Amino acid sequence: MVYFSHMLHRRFTLSETSKRYKMMSMDSFIERLLEDLHEPMQNLQRIQGHEQFKPFKLPPDKQTQEHWIERLILQHDYADFRFTAILLGEANSGKSTVLNALFGLSKPFRLPINYSITTVKPTRLSYKHGEQVAACLLTNNRWLDQPWLQALRVVDLAQDAKYAHDVREVRLLLEHPLLGDADIVDMPGSGTTELLEYTIDTLDYLDLVDIVIWVIGLDTSPRGVEYAEAAIDRGLPVVIVFNAWGALNADDTITSKEMEAHENLKKDLYQKYQDIFGRRFPEFTIWGKKCLQAQEEGKEIPTAYGLAAFQIAFPAFVKEQRQLRSANERKLAMVAAIVQRASSELVNSKRSWQSKRNQVPEEKEAIERKYQLLREKLQVTDIAGTVRRKIQPMAERFADSLLNDVEQRIARFIDDTIKPLNMSLLRYVTNRDGLDKELRQKLNDEYLQLQEANNWLEKKGEAFYLECWDVVEAEWRKLFDRTSVQRSYNPSWFDEEIRTPVEDIAASTSQALNTFIITILGVAVGVGVVAITPGPNLLMVPVGLAGAPFIYVAFRHYKNQAKETVHTNLHNQQEKILTTLMIVIMNRLYPLFYNDVDQQMTDELCRLSEQEEALGQGLKEIDQLMQVLQKARR
């Protein structure tokens, strides 16, 4: 639903509406009704505003709810008008033509008529003694006095009238007996897709009037039938006017051909819409165009043209209807009509919400079945072979690079440690355990440096696993594209500790060096090295130049031998490192897949549970609104 055309530039939120009705001197019944509707509407709109609810588009939407409030407020505005008849029908049915003829308006002052759409603003004709005047009711409820001709420019679609977009309704005041007891409102032509806005405006206006005058033109399938049905639903009295078509002839008569066409039209309508025409609404036939042409030529309008019959019968019909309902009854009837339609919409809305809520348990079961089927039938082994084949050479390159890094660090350690001037080694000639401990600690702390957080080995391993992820993710995508499971794109699967035999390599290296150094020290002492101990430090002082060359050769020999041994030990570990790397990668594929499956199932089930809870709360708010409206109806 949409608002009146005059509301298109002035739509209220609930809070604004609340402020507005509190500022108005409305009767306590309407004010209490608005107050009671306010809170449950806000709660319902908050639920509907959740992202997960937007795709459902569950009724009533925010615009519909605020439309109810607007209708109640506008009802107050229009209830202060006089008893009102609304003239409606589809576009080009001749509504304005009939009114021009009924009121005998001279050509410059006529309502705009044309073969295309003309009237675009509701035009209210009201009684005023004396000179014809006009005014425009603006969307802010203020009146703007205007000359009659200027007001007609606002009505006419062909005119680009100033302030037209701010005008809610045009009011033309003139002295005429037809307006003695009731206003008559000419509505914009409607009934087609292009004129949907006017159609809805007209249906909205039915809440604000007391009598409906339904004008039927030449169409044997008038789309204005929905107006008659809407009026019947609201309990409004309906007057049917056939605007018979024909031009004024020389003898001012109605030809047999024109009469035959008119009678055939009525017969066809009676057959198609028996449920409406069978209600025996008052009917009139007015030859609108003939009447206008006769007035222009200054001729007396023949009785056969039907104008006089309507001018006599309609005021009497208005008086009869006024006697049936007091002003207060009119207001309550209008409110009741609004409440009745809102209640009907809420009943349908409740069915939609309940239906959606009833689907939740079934959706949960379907999700559990879907993911169980994935766990049972979709095997990660489908991609394991491909991943292994692509990762193997990458792991080999990484293992080589890792071993080279370790070997270079150990080589620096050997160069820095096994040298003749490293006199501190002499203190461990007879304390091999102490030497082993110091060498191991020095190798680990100063050269391998694996105790530090985010050390070089972790960084190197992380870079390797990220490189592997590109390969794994490509195959992963192929696997998941065959399912409805979403991939966890974040490669968090390498977060576990990188397990390589570097620690074992470091331990065996330090033990080998221990042996080499003890051997070297024994040789050095045998050729005449004297140990002098000034304080806690050991100073190695050669006492014979003859033994010095031998010592240097021995150190160089054992140092090279140590490096070769380390190299051999490291490369003996290559297969172990490679195997470890492949196990880490391949073993992570399985929990990665099943974790994604389980996590997504959990997320979907949680989402449905939240949705079920919100649907239940929404149903409570709808029930609250229905209770408020039910109370108002009583």
Order of alpha helices (4+ residues) and beta strands (2+ residues): alpha-alpha-alpha-beta-alpha-beta-beta-beta-alpha-beta-beta-alpha-beta-alpha-beta-alpha-alpha-beta-alpha-alpha-alpha-alpha-alpha-alpha-alpha-beta-beta-alpha-alpha
